[in-house]
């Protein structure tokens, strides 16, 4: 156990989401973090991560850097690109100690990269340091608002620029905007927005429509792209949006 002095922060107020595919490391890190007093939730995949982020709020995500392929880097980039999660603290935990792995992790948007296995002292110091930085930045102004007019199929960027949509594009924007900041599954989009059977619908058609919609938005508004791909789940409207 670490010695707690009188100036130590209340770690029980820090909500942490641990994403670890390996059961041994998941149990080990869970034991360490709980013994230190953190408010901890554990999961084992990117899909589980999104489900937890939809249902609960967290201060810091400890993300397994050893997810298959570059999944951890993609997830980190997506979390940084979403309005709801862009201020999250993100610490990658990986078995690769090469400098190149650390650089890739930091470039993807992670705040830190730590080599497995982590010691209680190291993870405690890193979490406390990161949480202090997050707290100092918590009073930054929020992003400007998008506006969507469902009746006449119009999307207004934060700058006020108008993006006229087709009927199909408007249906897609409507379901994503209704869940802004949260991923919407392809199945739900296909069944509720497109009124099609997800069992027989070719998802490539949905991908094509989303691609055209993103390009249309990008041509009219350069500052950001609100339509994001939610890895292994579906799509989301990442910024705040008012539906009229």
N, C-alpha and C positions, 0 to 999 in steps of 0.2 A: 504493500500500500504506500501511496505517496503521502508525505506529511502535508497537512492542510494548515496554512497559517491564517491569521486573522484577516489578511487582505485578500484572500482567495475568493474568486467569484463563486456564485451559487451555480455549480455545474448541473444541478438537477433541473434548472430552467432551460438548459440547452437541449433542444430536440435534435436527435441524430438519426439518420436513416443509413443503415449499413447494408450495402448490396454486395454479396459475396457468393460466388457459385460453388466454391469448395467448402464442403461441410466442416472440415477440420479447422480451416482458418475462420470460417463464420462463427463456429462455437468458441474458438479461442479469443477472437476479437470481441465477441459478445460478452464473454466472461470478464475481459479486461475493462471494457467500457462500463459495464454495469457495476463492477467493483469500485470504479472511480466515481460513480454516482450519476452518470449521464442518463437522460431520458431517451431510451434507445428502442428502435424498431428495426428488425432484421428482415431481409428478403434475399432472393437468390437469382434474380434475372432482371433484364431491362423492362419486361412487361410488368413484373411485380413492382418495379420502381415507379412506373407511371401510375399504377393503381393506388399505391400509397400516397403519391403526391396529389392525386385527385381527392383522396379521402381526408388527408391530414396535411398540416403545415410543418415544415422542418426548417432548422437553421443551417444544418450542415449535412452533406451527403458524403459518406465514405464509400467510394465506388471501386469495385474490383477491376483493376487494369488488365486482368487476364481473361476477360470475357472473349469469346470466340471472335477471331478476326480483329477488326478495329472497332468492335461494338462499343467498347468503353469510350473511345475517342469520339465516336458519332454521338453517343448519348450525352457526353459532356458538351459538345457543340450545340446540341439541341436544347439542353437545359439553359445554356447561356443565351440562346436565341429566343426563348419564350419569356413573355413579360412576367408571368407569375413566378418563374424560377430563376430569372437571370441574376438575382442578388444572392442566391444560395451560395454557401461556402461549399466547395467541392475539393475533396482530397482523394487522389488516386492511390490505391494500394496495389503494388505490383511485385512480381517475382523477378522482373528484368531490371538489373541494376545498371544497365548501360546508360551513358549520358544521352544517347539518341532517344531512348525510351522516355527519359525525363523531359527532354525537350519537346517531344511529340505531345506528351501529356499537358505540359504547360501551354503550348501553342493552341491546343484544342479548347482551352479555357479553364483548365483546372487551376486551383490556387496553390496546390502543392502535390508532390509525388513522393511517396514513401515506400521503401523496400520492405517486403514481407520477409520474416515476421516482424511486427513492430513491437517495441517495448512499451510498457505502460507509461514510462516517463516521457518518451518521444511523442506518442500519440496525444498524451495529455497536454504537453506544451504546445504542440501544433494546433490542436483544437482551440485551446484558450487564446492563442495568438490570433488565429483566424476569426474567432468569435468577436474579439475586441474590434478588429478591423471592420467586420460586418456591422457591428453596432454603431460605429462612428459614421458609417455611410448610410445608415437607415433613414436619415432625414433628407436624402436627396429628392428633388422633385420627381413626381411620377411622369410616366410617358403621356403624350397627348392622346386624345381620344379619336378613334375612327367612328364614323356614323354609317349605318346601313338602313336604307329605306326599302322595306320589304315589298311595299305596294307597287313601286315603280322601278324596282330592280336597279337601284343606284347605290354605289358605295363611295363615301367621301373620306379621303385620306385626312390625317391630322392637319395637313397644310390647307385643307379646304378643296383641293382638286377633286373633280368629279371623275369617277370610273363607272361608265355605263356597262351593265351586265346583260347577258342573255338570260332567258328564263331559267335555263338549266344552271348557269353559273350562279344566279341569284338563289336558287334552291340550295346549292352547295354552301354558299356563303352564309345563308340563314341558319343552317344546322350547325355550322362551325362557330358562328358568332354567338349562337344561343348557349354554347359551352365554352366561351372564350377562356383561354388559359388552360384548357383541359383537352386531352386527346379524345377524338371521336373515332370509333372503330370503323373500318371499311364496311363491315357487315351492317352497322347501323346507318351509315351514309347511304349505302345501296338500297336498303329496305325502306328507310324513312324519307330520304331526300329524293331518291330516284324512283321510288315505288317499284323496285325490281326484286326478284328472288335472288338473294345472295348465293344460293346453292348453284345456280346456273349462269349468273351474270359474269361476264368476262371482266375481271378487275383491271385489265389493261385499258379498257374504255374509260374507267374512272380515272386512272393515272393520266390519260391523255387530256381529259377535261381539266383536271387539276393543273397540269402543266401549262395549258393555254391560259387558264385563269391567272396563274402566277406571273406569266409573261406579260399579260395585259396590265396587271397591277404595277409591275416593275417599269413598264414604259411610261406610266403616268406619275409614279411616285418613287423616287430614287432612295429615300432615306432608309427604308426598312421594308422587309417582306413579311407581312403578317400571317400568310398561309404557310405553315410549317409541316414537314413530314414527321410524324410521331413514330419513331423507329419501332418496328415489329407490332405496331398497333393500328395506325391509320393516319389521320391528319388533324390539325388544330388551327384555330385562329389565335395567335400567340399574344396579341395586344388587346388592350381594353377597347370595347366597341359598344356603342349605343344603338339599339335597334328601335326604329320608328315604325 
